[in-house]
Amino acid sequence: GESEPVDKDPAPLDAPAALGDRTGMVFGGTSVTRGTGRAVVVATGMATQTGRIARMLADTPAEPTPLEREIARLGRSLGGAVLVIAVVVVATVLLTSHISTLDGAVRVLLLGVSLAVAAVPEGLPAILSVVLAIGVQRMARRHAIVTSLSAVETLGSASVICTDKTGTLTQNAMTVQRVVTASGELTVEGVGYAPDGAVLTTDGAQLGDGPLRWEAAVVLSGGSLASNAHLHHEDDGWGAVGDPTEAALLVAERKLGSLAARRERFERVAEVPFTSDRKLMSVLATDAEAGGSLVVVTKGAPDVLLGRCTRALVGRDVVPLDDARRAHVLAAVGQLSDDALRTLGVAYRPTGDVTPAGLEPADVEHDLVWAGLVAMIDPPRPEVAVAVADAHRAGIHVVMITGDHPRTARRIAVDLGIADADDDHAVLTGADLDGLDVEALGEAVATTSVFARVAPEHKLRIVDALQARGEVVAMTGDGVNDAPALKTSDIGVAMGITGTEVTRAAASMILADDNFATIVAAVREGRGIFANIRKFLRYLLSSNLGEVLTVFVGVVLAAPLGLTGHGEVV
């Protein structure tokens, strides 16, 4: 469900597995970022995941908006009241007046029709169109592009906002936040792919020369050397091509200032690609400072990489990797993982007995020197926490629905104020939803703020359950898998930058800046428009009903007041 590389493995899985956990399946429409493989086609056309999404889109009926439901209810009530008044007036005139001609009867019937016409707010459609059109323009200035006039007032009625995580609540840019080596831990400031930000010690001091800086340079330069991503700078800022994790390493290396030294010293000559069974990637490079001799650099899962290491880097020295040092590394990995950070280990080994041609993992991934850890995350947008707080104050329940790991989703939700840090049951997964019936799901959506590892059909069930409870649901999304839920919700909100064409076509509103804060601002605008419409309706109805009641009272009191002629109503 997330737009990021996923490792694939032919090993069998325990059934049933969530869509995001089906590592033995590759899906049509996705891109292969690295590696090779052979696959057996098990589904085509409408039987594929994309086909299922298309079927859900086709089977989703159009629902009336809250304003349309209110106008319809008003029309029924007003029509009934006017009909009663018209019948009473006509009956009163016929009973109290001595009408003996066809012309007189027609005049009485015309009186009843005129009462009905007078009660109809004929200016309402034009006024609604003008008010909603003005609202569309004002929302566009807030980077919310409305594709349907009805979306303006619907957004003002929203009581629940269901939002995706990646790119909407977060910045959709993996960022290295910490570096852990034998001599200590560093914090890397800055977010995104722009190489702007300081590298600080844990007490907030600038990193000076010494063992910690040397170790960090080895970790970040080694990780960057064993990467295939590229950074590029254009008029609209910095971007990356390749694996986001590798791009984050390149950015951190630039922040530390070790890029130039690494480029001058090392040159890659061979690569052992990453595989999901090894969970490692290795490169072979020449070292200019060592007379062009070869060095192996390996990065990958810390627990796996640690098992291939026999020594550790401490300052500029290499020491044996004893049990105490291994335990220290594993403890650091556990702590960083608890903070929902993605960890990556880096190790190296000078070698002179390896031939670049036909390089195999067994040739290089042994007797390595452990250099250190990097920890990264896709950080939250800084303005989202304020927007979530504003939504809560406005009585809007914010729900995160993501295909990401539950621990990562919970961490982001707590940081943004969507979930309570003390709530141990704040997250439900797609597997949990599969075990709930309609009634239990209705109770769950009322108290749960985070849904993780969900498939497209789960998003549909969540939206349906919320609507069944009488909620007006706004749903955000950027991928094809979000389209059915966007179409089912009361108002679908698509991402303008990262959103697909299918998603934008299914949505009623498009965020030009992919920012959750824009949704909250648009809700505020929509509520103002909805309030103005209600004020106008009160004015229009009071005016029209005043006309009807005046005629009604006049007709009823005409006879007692002597306001009748010969067979006619005066």
MOSUL-V621288 format. One record per residue. N is the residue number from 1. SS is DSSP state (H for helix, E for strand, C for the rest). OMEGA is omega in whole degrees, -180 to 180 (* if undefined). BURIAL is I if it has 9 or more other ideal C-beta (glycine too) atoms within 8 Angstrom, else O. Layout:
n=N ss=SS omega=OMEGA burial=BURIAL
n=N ss=SS omega=OMEGA burial=BURIAL
//
This chain:
n=1 ss=C omega=-178 burial=I
n=2 ss=C omega=-179 burial=O
n=3 ss=C omega=178 burial=O
n=4 ss=C omega=-178 burial=O
n=5 ss=C omega=179 burial=O
n=6 ss=C omega=179 burial=O
n=7 ss=C omega=180 burial=O
n=8 ss=C omega=-175 burial=I
n=9 ss=C omega=-180 burial=O
n=10 ss=C omega=-178 burial=O
n=11 ss=C omega=-180 burial=O
n=12 ss=C omega=-179 burial=O
n=13 ss=C omega=173 burial=I
n=14 ss=C omega=180 burial=O
n=15 ss=C omega=-7 burial=O
n=16 ss=C omega=178 burial=O
n=17 ss=C omega=177 burial=O
n=18 ss=C omega=-176 burial=I
n=19 ss=H omega=-179 burial=I
n=20 ss=H omega=-179 burial=I
n=21 ss=H omega=-179 burial=O
n=22 ss=C omega=-175 burial=I
n=23 ss=C omega=178 burial=I
n=24 ss=C omega=-179 burial=I
n=25 ss=C omega=170 burial=O
n=26 ss=C omega=-171 burial=O
n=27 ss=C omega=179 burial=O
n=28 ss=C omega=-180 burial=O
n=29 ss=C omega=177 burial=O
n=30 ss=C omega=-177 burial=O
n=31 ss=C omega=175 burial=O
n=32 ss=C omega=-178 burial=O
n=33 ss=C omega=178 burial=O
n=34 ss=C omega=178 burial=O
n=35 ss=C omega=179 burial=O
n=36 ss=C omega=179 burial=O
n=37 ss=C omega=178 burial=O
n=38 ss=C omega=-176 burial=O
n=39 ss=C omega=175 burial=O
n=40 ss=C omega=-180 burial=O
n=41 ss=C omega=-179 burial=O
n=42 ss=C omega=180 burial=O
n=43 ss=C omega=177 burial=O
n=44 ss=C omega=174 burial=O
n=45 ss=H omega=-176 burial=O
n=46 ss=H omega=178 burial=O
n=47 ss=H omega=178 burial=O
n=48 ss=C omega=178 burial=I
n=49 ss=H omega=177 burial=I
n=50 ss=H omega=177 burial=I
n=51 ss=H omega=178 burial=I
n=52 ss=H omega=178 burial=I
n=53 ss=H omega=179 burial=I
n=54 ss=H omega=179 burial=I
n=55 ss=H omega=178 burial=I
n=56 ss=H omega=177 burial=I
n=57 ss=H omega=-178 burial=I
n=58 ss=H omega=-177 burial=O
n=59 ss=C omega=-177 burial=O
n=60 ss=C omega=-180 burial=I
n=61 ss=C omega=177 burial=O
n=62 ss=C omega=-179 burial=O
n=63 ss=C omega=177 burial=O
n=64 ss=C omega=179 burial=O
n=65 ss=C omega=177 burial=I
n=66 ss=H omega=179 burial=I
n=67 ss=H omega=178 burial=I
n=68 ss=H omega=177 burial=I
n=69 ss=H omega=179 burial=I
n=70 ss=H omega=179 burial=O
n=71 ss=H omega=178 burial=I
n=72 ss=H omega=178 burial=I
n=73 ss=H omega=178 burial=O
n=74 ss=H omega=180 burial=I
n=75 ss=H omega=179 burial=O
n=76 ss=H omega=-180 burial=O
n=77 ss=H omega=-179 burial=O
n=78 ss=H omega=179 burial=I
n=79 ss=H omega=179 burial=O
n=80 ss=H omega=-179 burial=O
n=81 ss=H omega=-179 burial=I
n=82 ss=H omega=179 burial=I
n=83 ss=H omega=179 burial=I
n=84 ss=H omega=-179 burial=O
n=85 ss=H omega=-179 burial=I
n=86 ss=H omega=179 burial=I
n=87 ss=H omega=180 burial=I
n=88 ss=H omega=-179 burial=I
n=89 ss=H omega=-180 burial=I
n=90 ss=H omega=-180 burial=I
n=91 ss=H omega=-180 burial=O
n=92 ss=H omega=-180 burial=I
n=93 ss=H omega=-179 burial=I
n=94 ss=H omega=-178 burial=I
n=95 ss=H omega=-175 burial=O
n=96 ss=H omega=-179 burial=O
n=97 ss=C omega=-180 burial=I
n=98 ss=C omega=-178 burial=O
n=99 ss=C omega=-177 burial=I
n=100 ss=C omega=-178 burial=O
n=101 ss=C omega=177 burial=O
n=102 ss=H omega=-180 burial=O
n=103 ss=H omega=179 burial=O
n=104 ss=H omega=179 burial=I
n=105 ss=H omega=178 burial=I
n=106 ss=H omega=179 burial=O
n=107 ss=H omega=178 burial=I
n=108 ss=H omega=178 burial=I
n=109 ss=H omega=177 burial=I
n=110 ss=H omega=176 burial=O
n=111 ss=H omega=178 burial=I
n=112 ss=H omega=178 burial=I
n=113 ss=H omega=180 burial=I
n=114 ss=H omega=176 burial=I
n=115 ss=H omega=-180 burial=I
n=116 ss=H omega=180 burial=I
n=117 ss=H omega=-179 burial=O
n=118 ss=H omega=-178 burial=I
n=119 ss=H omega=-178 burial=I
n=120 ss=C omega=177 burial=I
n=121 ss=C omega=-173 burial=O
n=122 ss=C omega=180 burial=O
n=123 ss=C omega=-175 burial=O
n=124 ss=H omega=-179 burial=I
n=125 ss=H omega=-179 burial=O
n=126 ss=H omega=-180 burial=O
n=127 ss=H omega=179 burial=I
n=128 ss=H omega=-180 burial=I
n=129 ss=H omega=-180 burial=I
n=130 ss=H omega=-178 burial=O
n=131 ss=H omega=-179 burial=I
n=132 ss=H omega=178 burial=I
n=133 ss=H omega=176 burial=I
n=134 ss=H omega=178 burial=I
n=135 ss=H omega=177 burial=I
n=136 ss=H omega=180 burial=I
n=137 ss=H omega=-179 burial=O
n=138 ss=H omega=177 burial=I
n=139 ss=H omega=179 burial=I
n=140 ss=H omega=177 burial=I
n=141 ss=H omega=177 burial=O
n=142 ss=C omega=178 burial=I
n=143 ss=C omega=175 burial=I
n=144 ss=E omega=-177 burial=I
n=145 ss=E omega=-177 burial=I
n=146 ss=E omega=-180 burial=I
n=147 ss=C omega=180 burial=O
n=148 ss=C omega=-179 burial=O
n=149 ss=C omega=-177 burial=I
n=150 ss=H omega=-179 burial=I
n=151 ss=H omega=-178 burial=I
n=152 ss=H omega=-178 burial=I
n=153 ss=H omega=178 burial=I
n=154 ss=H omega=180 burial=I
n=155 ss=H omega=177 burial=I
n=156 ss=H omega=180 burial=I
n=157 ss=C omega=-174 burial=I
n=158 ss=C omega=176 burial=I
n=159 ss=C omega=178 burial=I
n=160 ss=E omega=173 burial=I
n=161 ss=E omega=175 burial=I
n=162 ss=E omega=-173 burial=I
n=163 ss=E omega=172 burial=I
n=164 ss=C omega=-180 burial=I
n=165 ss=C omega=-171 burial=I
n=166 ss=C omega=177 burial=I
n=167 ss=C omega=179 burial=I
n=168 ss=C omega=175 burial=I
n=169 ss=C omega=179 burial=I
n=170 ss=E omega=-173 burial=I
n=171 ss=E omega=179 burial=I
n=172 ss=E omega=179 burial=I
n=173 ss=E omega=178 burial=I
n=174 ss=E omega=-175 burial=I
n=175 ss=E omega=175 burial=I
n=176 ss=E omega=180 burial=I
n=177 ss=E omega=-177 burial=I
n=178 ss=E omega=173 burial=I
n=179 ss=E omega=-177 burial=I
n=180 ss=E omega=178 burial=I
n=181 ss=E omega=-179 burial=I
n=182 ss=C omega=-176 burial=I
n=183 ss=C omega=179 burial=I
n=184 ss=E omega=-176 burial=O
n=185 ss=E omega=179 burial=I
n=186 ss=E omega=175 burial=I
n=187 ss=E omega=-179 burial=I
n=188 ss=E omega=-179 burial=I
n=189 ss=C omega=180 burial=O
n=190 ss=C omega=180 burial=I
n=191 ss=C omega=178 burial=O
n=192 ss=C omega=-175 burial=I
n=193 ss=C omega=175 burial=I
n=194 ss=C omega=-177 burial=O
n=195 ss=C omega=-180 burial=I
n=196 ss=C omega=-180 burial=O
n=197 ss=C omega=-178 burial=I
n=198 ss=C omega=173 burial=O
n=199 ss=E omega=-171 burial=I
n=200 ss=E omega=172 burial=I
n=201 ss=E omega=-176 burial=I
n=202 ss=C omega=177 burial=O
n=203 ss=C omega=176 burial=O
n=204 ss=C omega=-179 burial=O
n=205 ss=C omega=176 burial=O
n=206 ss=E omega=-180 burial=O
n=207 ss=C omega=178 burial=I
n=208 ss=C omega=177 burial=O
n=209 ss=C omega=-180 burial=O
n=210 ss=C omega=-177 burial=O
n=211 ss=H omega=-177 burial=I
n=212 ss=H omega=179 burial=I
n=213 ss=H omega=179 burial=I
n=214 ss=H omega=180 burial=I
n=215 ss=H omega=180 burial=I
n=216 ss=H omega=179 burial=I
n=217 ss=H omega=178 burial=I
n=218 ss=H omega=-179 burial=I
n=219 ss=H omega=-175 burial=I
n=220 ss=H omega=178 burial=I
n=221 ss=H omega=177 burial=I
n=222 ss=H omega=178 burial=I
n=223 ss=H omega=179 burial=I
n=224 ss=H omega=179 burial=I
n=225 ss=H omega=180 burial=I
n=226 ss=C omega=-179 burial=I
n=227 ss=C omega=179 burial=I
n=228 ss=C omega=179 burial=O
n=229 ss=C omega=179 burial=I
n=230 ss=E omega=174 burial=I
n=231 ss=E omega=176 burial=I
n=232 ss=E omega=-179 burial=O
n=233 ss=E omega=178 burial=O
n=234 ss=E omega=-177 burial=O
n=235 ss=C omega=-179 burial=O
n=236 ss=C omega=175 burial=O
n=237 ss=E omega=-177 burial=I
n=238 ss=E omega=176 burial=I
n=239 ss=E omega=-178 burial=I
n=240 ss=E omega=174 burial=I
n=241 ss=E omega=-179 burial=O
n=242 ss=C omega=-179 burial=I
n=243 ss=C omega=180 burial=I
n=244 ss=H omega=179 burial=I
n=245 ss=H omega=179 burial=I
n=246 ss=H omega=177 burial=I
n=247 ss=H omega=178 burial=I
n=248 ss=H omega=177 burial=I
n=249 ss=H omega=179 burial=I
n=250 ss=H omega=180 burial=I
n=251 ss=H omega=-180 burial=I
n=252 ss=H omega=178 burial=I
n=253 ss=H omega=178 burial=I
n=254 ss=H omega=179 burial=I
n=255 ss=H omega=179 burial=I
n=256 ss=H omega=179 burial=I
n=257 ss=C omega=-178 burial=O
n=258 ss=C omega=-177 burial=I
n=259 ss=H omega=-176 burial=I
n=260 ss=H omega=-179 burial=O
n=261 ss=H omega=-180 burial=I
n=262 ss=H omega=-179 burial=I
n=263 ss=H omega=-179 burial=O
n=264 ss=H omega=-172 burial=O
n=265 ss=H omega=-171 burial=O
n=266 ss=E omega=174 burial=I
n=267 ss=E omega=-179 burial=O
n=268 ss=E omega=178 burial=I
n=269 ss=E omega=-180 burial=O
n=270 ss=E omega=-178 burial=I
n=271 ss=E omega=168 burial=I
n=272 ss=E omega=-173 burial=I
n=273 ss=E omega=176 burial=O
n=274 ss=E omega=170 burial=I
n=275 ss=E omega=-175 burial=O
n=276 ss=C omega=179 burial=I
n=277 ss=C omega=177 burial=O
n=278 ss=C omega=-176 burial=I
n=279 ss=C omega=-179 burial=I
n=280 ss=E omega=171 burial=I
n=281 ss=E omega=-178 burial=I
n=282 ss=E omega=174 burial=I
n=283 ss=E omega=176 burial=I
n=284 ss=E omega=-176 burial=I
n=285 ss=E omega=174 burial=I
n=286 ss=E omega=-179 burial=I
n=287 ss=E omega=-177 burial=I
n=288 ss=H omega=-179 burial=I
n=289 ss=H omega=179 burial=O
n=290 ss=H omega=177 burial=O
n=291 ss=C omega=179 burial=O
n=292 ss=C omega=178 burial=O
n=293 ss=E omega=-175 burial=I
n=294 ss=E omega=175 burial=I
n=295 ss=E omega=177 burial=I
n=296 ss=E omega=174 burial=I
n=297 ss=E omega=-178 burial=I
n=298 ss=E omega=174 burial=I
n=299 ss=E omega=180 burial=I
n=300 ss=E omega=-178 burial=I
n=301 ss=C omega=-174 burial=I
n=302 ss=H omega=-177 burial=I
n=303 ss=H omega=178 burial=O
n=304 ss=H omega=-178 burial=I
n=305 ss=H omega=-180 burial=I
n=306 ss=H omega=179 burial=I
n=307 ss=C omega=179 burial=O
n=308 ss=C omega=-176 burial=I
n=309 ss=E omega=176 burial=I
n=310 ss=E omega=-179 burial=O
n=311 ss=E omega=-179 burial=I
n=312 ss=E omega=178 burial=I
n=313 ss=E omega=177 burial=I
n=314 ss=E omega=-173 burial=I
n=315 ss=C omega=176 burial=I
n=316 ss=C omega=-178 burial=O
n=317 ss=E omega=176 burial=O
n=318 ss=E omega=-176 burial=O
n=319 ss=E omega=177 burial=O
n=320 ss=E omega=178 burial=O
n=321 ss=C omega=-177 burial=I
n=322 ss=C omega=-177 burial=O
n=323 ss=H omega=-179 burial=O
n=324 ss=H omega=179 burial=O
n=325 ss=H omega=177 burial=I
n=326 ss=H omega=179 burial=I
n=327 ss=H omega=179 burial=O
n=328 ss=H omega=180 burial=O
n=329 ss=H omega=-179 burial=I
n=330 ss=H omega=177 burial=I
n=331 ss=H omega=178 burial=O
n=332 ss=H omega=178 burial=I
n=333 ss=H omega=179 burial=I
n=334 ss=H omega=-180 burial=O
n=335 ss=H omega=179 burial=O
n=336 ss=H omega=178 burial=I
n=337 ss=H omega=177 burial=I
n=338 ss=H omega=177 burial=O
n=339 ss=C omega=178 burial=O
n=340 ss=C omega=177 burial=I
n=341 ss=C omega=177 burial=I
n=342 ss=E omega=-176 burial=O
n=343 ss=E omega=-180 burial=I
n=344 ss=E omega=178 burial=I
n=345 ss=E omega=179 burial=I
n=346 ss=E omega=178 burial=I
n=347 ss=E omega=-178 burial=I
n=348 ss=E omega=175 burial=I
n=349 ss=E omega=171 burial=I
n=350 ss=E omega=-177 burial=I
n=351 ss=E omega=177 burial=I
n=352 ss=C omega=-175 burial=O
n=353 ss=C omega=-178 burial=O
n=354 ss=C omega=177 burial=I
n=355 ss=C omega=-178 burial=O
n=356 ss=C omega=-178 burial=O
n=357 ss=C omega=178 burial=O
n=358 ss=C omega=-177 burial=O
n=359 ss=C omega=179 burial=I
n=360 ss=C omega=179 burial=O
n=361 ss=H omega=-178 burial=I
n=362 ss=H omega=-179 burial=O
n=363 ss=H omega=-170 burial=O
n=364 ss=H omega=-171 burial=I
n=365 ss=C omega=177 burial=I
n=366 ss=C omega=178 burial=O
n=367 ss=C omega=-177 burial=O
n=368 ss=E omega=176 burial=I
n=369 ss=E omega=180 burial=I
n=370 ss=E omega=-179 burial=I
n=371 ss=E omega=180 burial=I
n=372 ss=E omega=-176 burial=I
n=373 ss=E omega=165 burial=I
n=374 ss=E omega=179 burial=I
n=375 ss=E omega=-175 burial=I
n=376 ss=E omega=180 burial=I
n=377 ss=E omega=170 burial=I
n=378 ss=E omega=-169 burial=I
n=379 ss=E omega=177 burial=I
n=380 ss=E omega=172 burial=I
n=381 ss=C omega=-175 burial=I
n=382 ss=C omega=-176 burial=O
n=383 ss=C omega=-174 burial=O
n=384 ss=H omega=-179 burial=I
n=385 ss=H omega=178 burial=I
n=386 ss=H omega=180 burial=O
n=387 ss=H omega=178 burial=I
n=388 ss=H omega=178 burial=I
n=389 ss=H omega=177 burial=I
n=390 ss=H omega=179 burial=I
n=391 ss=H omega=179 burial=I
n=392 ss=H omega=179 burial=I
n=393 ss=H omega=179 burial=O
n=394 ss=C omega=179 burial=I
n=395 ss=C omega=-179 burial=O
n=396 ss=C omega=178 burial=I
n=397 ss=E omega=180 burial=O
n=398 ss=E omega=-178 burial=I
n=399 ss=E omega=175 burial=I
n=400 ss=E omega=177 burial=I
n=401 ss=E omega=-173 burial=I
n=402 ss=C omega=174 burial=I
n=403 ss=C omega=-176 burial=I
n=404 ss=C omega=-179 burial=I
n=405 ss=C omega=-179 burial=O
n=406 ss=H omega=-178 burial=I
n=407 ss=H omega=178 burial=I
n=408 ss=H omega=180 burial=I
n=409 ss=H omega=-180 burial=I
n=410 ss=H omega=-180 burial=I
n=411 ss=H omega=180 burial=I
n=412 ss=H omega=-179 burial=I
n=413 ss=H omega=178 burial=I
n=414 ss=H omega=180 burial=I
n=415 ss=H omega=-176 burial=O
n=416 ss=H omega=179 burial=I
n=417 ss=C omega=178 burial=O
n=418 ss=C omega=-180 burial=I
n=419 ss=C omega=179 burial=I
n=420 ss=C omega=-179 burial=O
n=421 ss=C omega=-177 burial=O
n=422 ss=C omega=-178 burial=O
n=423 ss=C omega=-179 burial=O
n=424 ss=C omega=-178 burial=O
n=425 ss=C omega=-176 burial=O
n=426 ss=C omega=-174 burial=I
n=427 ss=E omega=171 burial=I
n=428 ss=E omega=179 burial=I
n=429 ss=E omega=177 burial=I
n=430 ss=H omega=177 burial=I
n=431 ss=H omega=177 burial=I
n=432 ss=H omega=-179 burial=O
n=433 ss=H omega=180 burial=I
n=434 ss=H omega=-179 burial=O
n=435 ss=C omega=-178 burial=O
n=436 ss=C omega=173 burial=O
n=437 ss=C omega=-174 burial=O
n=438 ss=H omega=-178 burial=O
n=439 ss=H omega=180 burial=O
n=440 ss=H omega=178 burial=O
n=441 ss=H omega=178 burial=I
n=442 ss=H omega=177 burial=I
n=443 ss=H omega=-177 burial=O
n=444 ss=H omega=-177 burial=I
n=445 ss=H omega=180 burial=I
n=446 ss=H omega=-175 burial=O
n=447 ss=H omega=-176 burial=O
n=448 ss=C omega=-179 burial=I
n=449 ss=C omega=-177 burial=I
n=450 ss=E omega=174 burial=I
n=451 ss=E omega=-176 burial=I
n=452 ss=E omega=180 burial=I
n=453 ss=C omega=-177 burial=I
n=454 ss=C omega=176 burial=I
n=455 ss=C omega=-180 burial=I
n=456 ss=H omega=-180 burial=I
n=457 ss=H omega=176 burial=I
n=458 ss=H omega=178 burial=I
n=459 ss=H omega=177 burial=I
n=460 ss=H omega=-180 burial=I
n=461 ss=H omega=180 burial=I
n=462 ss=H omega=180 burial=I
n=463 ss=H omega=180 burial=I
n=464 ss=H omega=-180 burial=I
n=465 ss=H omega=178 burial=I
n=466 ss=H omega=179 burial=I
n=467 ss=H omega=178 burial=I
n=468 ss=H omega=177 burial=O
n=469 ss=C omega=178 burial=I
n=470 ss=C omega=-180 burial=O
n=471 ss=C omega=172 burial=I
n=472 ss=C omega=-167 burial=I
n=473 ss=E omega=168 burial=I
n=474 ss=E omega=-175 burial=I
n=475 ss=E omega=178 burial=I
n=476 ss=E omega=178 burial=I
n=477 ss=E omega=179 burial=I
n=478 ss=C omega=-176 burial=I
n=479 ss=C omega=178 burial=I
n=480 ss=H omega=-179 burial=I
n=481 ss=H omega=-180 burial=I
n=482 ss=H omega=-171 burial=I
n=483 ss=H omega=-180 burial=I
n=484 ss=H omega=180 burial=I
n=485 ss=H omega=178 burial=I
n=486 ss=H omega=-178 burial=I
n=487 ss=H omega=-179 burial=I
n=488 ss=H omega=-177 burial=I
n=489 ss=C omega=179 burial=I
n=490 ss=C omega=173 burial=I
n=491 ss=E omega=178 burial=I
n=492 ss=E omega=-178 burial=I
n=493 ss=E omega=-179 burial=I
n=494 ss=E omega=178 burial=I
n=495 ss=E omega=-178 burial=I
n=496 ss=C omega=-177 burial=I
n=497 ss=C omega=-176 burial=O
n=498 ss=C omega=-176 burial=O
n=499 ss=C omega=178 burial=I
n=500 ss=C omega=179 burial=I
n=501 ss=H omega=180 burial=O
n=502 ss=H omega=-180 burial=I
n=503 ss=H omega=-179 burial=I
n=504 ss=H omega=179 burial=I
n=505 ss=H omega=-179 burial=O
n=506 ss=H omega=-173 burial=I
n=507 ss=C omega=175 burial=I
n=508 ss=C omega=180 burial=I
n=509 ss=E omega=-179 burial=I
n=510 ss=E omega=178 burial=I
n=511 ss=E omega=-178 burial=I
n=512 ss=C omega=-178 burial=I
n=513 ss=C omega=179 burial=O
n=514 ss=C omega=-172 burial=I
n=515 ss=C omega=179 burial=I
n=516 ss=H omega=-179 burial=I
n=517 ss=H omega=178 burial=I
n=518 ss=H omega=179 burial=I
n=519 ss=H omega=-179 burial=I
n=520 ss=H omega=177 burial=I
n=521 ss=H omega=179 burial=I
n=522 ss=H omega=176 burial=I
n=523 ss=H omega=178 burial=I
n=524 ss=H omega=178 burial=I
n=525 ss=H omega=180 burial=I
n=526 ss=H omega=178 burial=I
n=527 ss=H omega=176 burial=I
n=528 ss=H omega=179 burial=I
n=529 ss=H omega=180 burial=I
n=530 ss=H omega=178 burial=I
n=531 ss=H omega=179 burial=I
n=532 ss=H omega=178 burial=I
n=533 ss=H omega=179 burial=I
n=534 ss=H omega=178 burial=O
n=535 ss=H omega=180 burial=O
n=536 ss=H omega=179 burial=I
n=537 ss=H omega=178 burial=I
n=538 ss=H omega=-179 burial=O
n=539 ss=H omega=-176 burial=O
n=540 ss=H omega=-179 burial=I
n=541 ss=H omega=178 burial=I
n=542 ss=H omega=178 burial=O
n=543 ss=H omega=-178 burial=O
n=544 ss=H omega=179 burial=I
n=545 ss=H omega=176 burial=I
n=546 ss=H omega=178 burial=O
n=547 ss=H omega=-178 burial=I
n=548 ss=H omega=-178 burial=I
n=549 ss=H omega=179 burial=O
n=550 ss=H omega=179 burial=O
n=551 ss=H omega=-179 burial=I
n=552 ss=H omega=-179 burial=I
n=553 ss=H omega=180 burial=O
n=554 ss=H omega=-180 burial=I
n=555 ss=H omega=-179 burial=I
n=556 ss=H omega=-177 burial=O
n=557 ss=H omega=-177 burial=I
n=558 ss=H omega=-178 burial=I
n=559 ss=C omega=179 burial=I
n=560 ss=C omega=-178 burial=O
n=561 ss=C omega=179 burial=O
n=562 ss=C omega=-178 burial=O
n=563 ss=C omega=178 burial=O
n=564 ss=E omega=178 burial=I
n=565 ss=C omega=-180 burial=O
n=566 ss=C omega=177 burial=O
n=567 ss=C omega=-179 burial=I
n=568 ss=C omega=173 burial=I
n=569 ss=E omega=-178 burial=I
n=570 ss=C omega=* burial=O
//
